[in-house]
Amino acid sequence: MVHWGVEDWNRPADDFWPPNTRDTGGDGPVETPLDNGTYFSARFPDSDACPQRFVAVLRDAESKWDNNGGANYAAHLRPPGMTSIIPGIITREAKDTAWGLMPRFMLINESLDALVAAGADGAGFLLSWVRLSTNRQLDWYRGYNYQSKDMDHLQKTVADRMALLARTHEDPAVRRTVRAAAALLPRGGGDAEAIRMGILHIMRDNGIKEGHRPGIDEKFLEQWHQKLHQNSNKDDIAIGEAYLAFLRSEGNFDEFKRVLWEVGGLAWEDLAKFSQPIVNGPMYLPHLYDAFKGYLWVIKRCHAGADFDVCLDAAEGRIWDDDLKWQLRDLQKNKGEWWAPGKVRAGGGPPSPLPARNPTPPPCAAGEPPGA
């Protein structure tokens, strides 16, 4: 069964209804059974009477719904004007009382088709929107909680859809702009359930108090654990790196604050502003170092889309050139050395330069076919 409407789930005009369509009541969507269980067709006029947008979800005989990963199934019948897209986004960003990264990614996922259908202007708005979020000019925490597995799935959905558009959209300007926006996103697709359970296992295995379970009363870890359960995002990478630096420095809290700022652009006071605030500093428990070093990798797999280690790990098995593979692994091993940035930018520095390569054409080369 196709549960469908036009524009923002409005009731379509009767003239647009396929055979056997039935009303669901009010001014909302209608329902049409699939022909032979596999096919749906609706006709719209080639005129101003044509809606801008068709939107649908699917329901099977057991009343299970398929909403396309939360994005709904949508088709833009006429290119939308920017004035029909942007005001709703700005209203949500400014006025929703429960807001943050998760609902923003949901809205990006929902708005993506409309924005790219609007052409280069829509893609430009998308890039600005994502960049403002990445640079913390838009709220990350405004009373909205979620599970890490839901955030991980949503991040992967949005990143995959943007990657597809960056490869296949017919407009080179849109491809270039969407590619720039995608570079700012976490990749998702890690083991998000391990984020939720990993912190619990570390605390329980090492005698750290958790809830009513007795143990060492380490309030920093308990508060971070609450954030990881309800607001996990890439801030947790900065917190994890800062905590490891604190343990390496034999409990130097200045090291914690330095790394927190350098990795995540966060001041210690910012942690108290989270929806699940962190207000207590860490205890020096050096035996936790190895456990949290491994746990940080779990967090990065989910939230560090642009991190070199994560990207190289994701590409494992797809790099066929042994020399290039060695060069990349050597750079990974020595990325903290003074010469590493120059090796990436200019191809210089010990032990040998990265070979000059151009495996893919530029995203906006004149005259290139769609999908190049």
C-alpha positions in Angstrom: 0.0 0.0 0.0 1.3 3.5 -0.9 0.4 6.1 1.6 1.0 9.4 -0.3 0.3 13.1 -0.6 1.7 16.2 -2.2 3.8 19.1 -0.9 3.9 18.6 2.9 1.6 15.6 3.1 -1.4 17.5 1.8 -4.4 15.8 0.2 -3.9 15.5 -3.6 -6.7 16.7 -5.9 -9.1 14.0 -6.9 -8.0 14.3 -10.6 -4.6 13.0 -9.6 -5.8 9.8 -7.9 -5.0 6.5 -9.5 -7.7 3.8 -9.6 -8.7 2.3 -6.2 -7.3 5.2 -4.2 -9.1 5.8 -1.0 -9.3 8.8 1.3 -7.9 8.5 4.8 -9.9 11.4 6.2 -9.4 15.2 6.4 -7.0 17.1 4.3 -4.2 14.6 4.7 -2.7 11.9 2.5 -4.5 9.1 0.6 -3.7 5.5 0.1 -3.4 3.5 -3.2 -2.7 -0.3 -3.5 0.2 -1.3 -5.6 -0.7 -2.9 -9.0 0.1 -6.6 -8.8 1.8 -5.7 -5.5 4.8 -4.1 -7.2 3.8 -1.0 -9.3 2.4 2.5 -8.6 1.6 5.2 -11.1 0.0 8.6 -10.7 -0.3 11.3 -13.4 0.1 15.1 -12.8 -0.6 17.9 -15.4 2.3 19.7 -17.0 1.0 23.1 -15.8 1.0 25.4 -12.8 -1.6 23.0 -11.3 1.1 20.4 -10.9 2.3 20.1 -7.2 5.9 20.8 -6.5 6.4 17.6 -4.5 5.1 14.0 -4.3 5.8 12.3 -0.9 5.0 8.8 0.2 5.7 5.9 2.6 4.9 2.2 2.1 2.8 -0.1 4.3 2.7 -3.9 3.9 -0.1 -6.3 4.7 1.2 -6.7 8.3 1.0 -2.9 8.8 4.8 -2.5 8.8 5.9 0.8 7.5 8.8 1.7 5.2 9.7 5.4 5.4 13.0 5.3 3.5 15.2 5.5 6.6 13.2 8.5 7.9 13.5 10.5 4.7 10.2 9.4 3.2 10.0 8.6 -0.5 9.8 11.9 -2.4 9.9 13.2 -6.0 10.1 16.8 -7.0 7.7 17.3 -9.8 8.7 20.9 -10.3 11.9 22.6 -9.1 11.1 24.1 -5.7 11.8 27.8 -5.1 14.2 28.6 -2.3 11.5 30.7 -0.6 9.5 27.5 -0.1 12.3 25.6 1.6 14.4 28.0 3.7 11.8 29.6 6.0 10.8 26.3 7.5 14.4 25.3 8.2 15.2 28.6 9.8 12.0 28.4 12.0 13.0 25.0 13.2 16.6 26.1 14.0 15.5 29.2 15.8 12.3 28.1 17.7 12.2 24.4 18.4 12.7 23.9 22.1 14.0 20.3 21.7 16.8 20.7 19.1 20.4 19.8 18.4 22.5 17.7 16.1 20.2 14.7 15.8 17.0 16.7 14.8 19.2 18.8 12.5 20.5 15.7 10.7 16.9 14.5 10.4 15.9 17.8 8.8 18.9 17.7 6.5 17.9 14.2 5.4 14.3 15.3 4.9 15.3 18.5 3.0 18.1 17.1 0.9 16.2 16.3 -2.3 14.4 19.7 -2.3 17.6 21.6 -1.8 19.5 19.9 -4.6 16.4 20.1 -6.8 16.7 23.9 -6.4 20.1 23.8 -8.1 23.3 25.5 -7.1 21.5 28.0 -4.8 20.0 25.1 -2.8 23.3 23.2 -2.6 25.0 26.5 -1.5 22.4 26.8 1.3 23.1 23.2 2.3 26.8 23.8 2.5 26.3 27.0 4.6 23.9 25.1 6.9 26.3 22.2 7.5 29.3 24.5 8.0 27.5 26.7 10.5 26.6 23.5 12.4 30.1 22.1 12.2 31.5 25.4 13.5 29.1 25.5 16.4 27.3 28.6 15.2 24.1 26.5 15.5 23.1 24.7 18.8 24.3 21.2 19.3 22.4 20.7 22.6 19.0 22.1 23.2 17.2 19.6 25.3 17.0 16.7 22.8 18.2 13.2 23.8 18.7 10.2 21.6 20.5 6.8 21.5 23.9 6.5 19.9 22.7 3.8 17.5 20.0 6.1 16.1 22.5 8.9 15.6 25.0 6.5 13.9 22.3 5.2 11.5 21.2 8.7 10.6 24.7 10.0 10.1 25.4 7.1 7.7 22.2 7.7 5.8 22.9 11.4 5.3 26.6 10.8 4.4 25.8 8.1 1.9 23.1 10.2 0.2 25.4 13.2 -0.1 28.2 11.0 -1.4 25.9 9.6 -4.1 24.8 13.1 -5.1 28.4 14.3 -5.2 29.1 11.5 -7.7 26.0 11.4 -9.8 24.1 14.8 -9.9 23.8 16.2 -13.4 24.9 19.7 -12.3 28.7 20.1 -11.8 28.2 23.0 -9.4 25.8 21.0 -7.3 28.3 18.0 -7.2 31.1 20.3 -6.2 29.1 22.0 -3.4 27.5 18.8 -2.0 31.0 17.2 -1.9 32.2 20.1 0.2 29.3 19.7 2.5 29.8 15.9 2.8 33.4 16.5 3.8 32.1 18.2 7.0 29.9 15.3 8.1 30.6 12.3 10.3 30.5 9.1 8.3 28.4 7.0 10.7 28.2 3.3 10.1 30.4 2.3 13.1 29.4 0.0 15.9 27.3 2.5 17.8 25.9 0.0 20.2 29.5 -0.5 21.4 29.6 3.2 22.4 26.6 2.6 24.7 27.8 -0.7 26.1 31.6 -0.1 26.0 31.6 2.6 28.6 29.5 0.4 30.9 31.9 -2.6 30.5 34.9 -0.5 31.3 33.3 1.0 34.4 32.1 -2.4 35.7 35.3 -4.3 34.8 37.4 -1.7 36.7 35.2 -1.2 39.8 33.8 2.2 38.9 30.5 3.1 40.5 27.7 3.1 38.0 24.1 3.9 39.1 23.4 1.9 42.2 26.3 -0.5 41.5 29.0 0.1 44.2 32.5 1.1 43.3 34.9 4.0 43.0 32.9 7.2 42.9 34.3 8.6 39.7 31.8 11.4 38.9 33.5 12.5 35.7 33.1 9.0 34.1 29.6 8.7 35.4 28.6 12.0 33.9 30.4 11.2 30.6 28.6 7.9 30.6 25.3 9.6 30.8 26.2 11.9 27.9 27.4 8.9 25.8 24.0 7.2 26.3 21.9 10.2 25.4 23.9 12.7 23.4 26.8 10.9 21.8 28.5 13.0 19.0 32.0 14.0 17.9 32.5 16.1 21.1 33.1 12.7 22.7 36.3 12.3 20.5 37.7 15.5 22.1 36.7 14.3 25.6 38.3 10.9 25.0 41.5 12.4 23.7 41.6 14.8 26.6 41.1 12.0 29.1 43.9 10.0 27.6 46.2 13.0 27.8 45.2 13.5 31.4 46.1 9.8 32.2 49.4 10.0 30.2 50.4 13.2 32.1 49.9 11.5 35.5 46.7 13.5 36.2 47.6 16.9 34.9 44.3 18.6 34.5 45.9 21.4 32.4 46.7 18.7 29.8 43.1 17.7 29.8 42.0 21.2 29.1 44.7 21.8 26.5 43.8 18.7 24.4 40.1 19.3 24.8 40.5 22.7 23.2 43.0 21.7 20.5 41.0 18.6 19.4 37.4 19.8 19.8 37.5 23.6 20.3 35.9 23.1 23.7 36.7 24.9 26.9 36.2 22.9 30.1 33.3 25.2 31.0 31.5 24.1 27.7 31.0 20.6 29.1 28.7 22.0 31.8 26.4 23.3 29.0 25.6 19.9 27.5 22.1 18.5 27.8 23.8 15.9 30.0 26.3 18.2 31.7 29.9 17.2 32.8 30.9 19.3 35.8 33.4 17.1 37.7 37.0 16.7 36.7 38.5 13.2 36.2 40.3 11.2 38.8 43.7 9.9 38.0 43.2 6.2 37.5 46.2 5.1 35.2 45.0 1.5 34.9 42.1 2.7 32.7 44.4 4.0 29.9 44.5 1.0 27.7 40.7 0.4 28.0 39.9 3.9 27.0 42.4 4.0 24.2 40.5 1.1 22.6 37.2 2.7 23.4 38.2 6.0 21.7 38.6 4.1 18.5 35.0 2.9 18.8 33.8 6.5 19.1 35.9 7.6 16.2 34.5 4.8 13.9 31.1 6.4 14.4 31.8 10.1 14.6 35.1 10.9 12.9 34.3 10.8 9.2 37.2 13.1 8.2 39.7 11.5 10.6 42.7 10.0 8.7 42.8 6.8 10.8 39.1 6.1 10.3 39.2 6.8 6.5 42.3 4.6 6.0 40.6 1.8 8.0 37.4 2.1 5.9 39.5 1.9 2.7 41.4 -1.2 3.9 41.2 -3.9 1.2 40.4 -1.4 -1.5 43.9 0.1 -2.0 45.5 -2.2 -4.6 48.8 -0.3 -5.0 51.3 -1.8 -2.4 53.5 1.3 -2.6 50.7 3.7 -1.9 49.4 1.5 0.9 52.9 1.5 2.5 53.1 5.3 2.2 49.7 5.8 3.8 50.5 3.5 6.7 53.8 5.2 7.2 52.1 8.6 7.3 49.6 7.2 9.8 52.4 5.9 12.0 54.3 9.2 11.8 51.4 11.7 11.6 52.6 13.5 14.7 56.1 14.2 13.2 57.0 17.7 12.1 57.4 16.7 8.5 54.0 14.9 8.1 51.9 18.0 7.0 54.5 18.9 4.4 54.4 15.3 3.1 50.7 15.6 2.5 50.7 19.1 1.0 53.9 19.1 -1.0 54.9 15.5 -1.4 58.2 16.1 0.6 59.7 14.9 3.8 61.2 11.7 4.9 61.2 8.9 4.2 59.9 9.5 0.7 57.2 11.5 -1.0 53.7 10.3 -1.6 53.4 9.4 -5.3 51.6 11.9 -7.5 48.2 10.5 -8.3 44.9 11.7 -9.7 42.7 8.7 -9.6 39.4 10.5 -10.1 38.4 13.5 -12.3 37.6 16.9 -10.7 34.0 17.2 -9.5 33.1 20.1 -11.8 35.2 19.5 -15.0 33.5 21.2 -17.9 31.6 18.9 -20.1 32.0 15.8 -18.0 29.0 13.4 -18.0 26.8 12.9 -14.9 28.3 10.6 -12.4 31.9 11.2 -13.4 
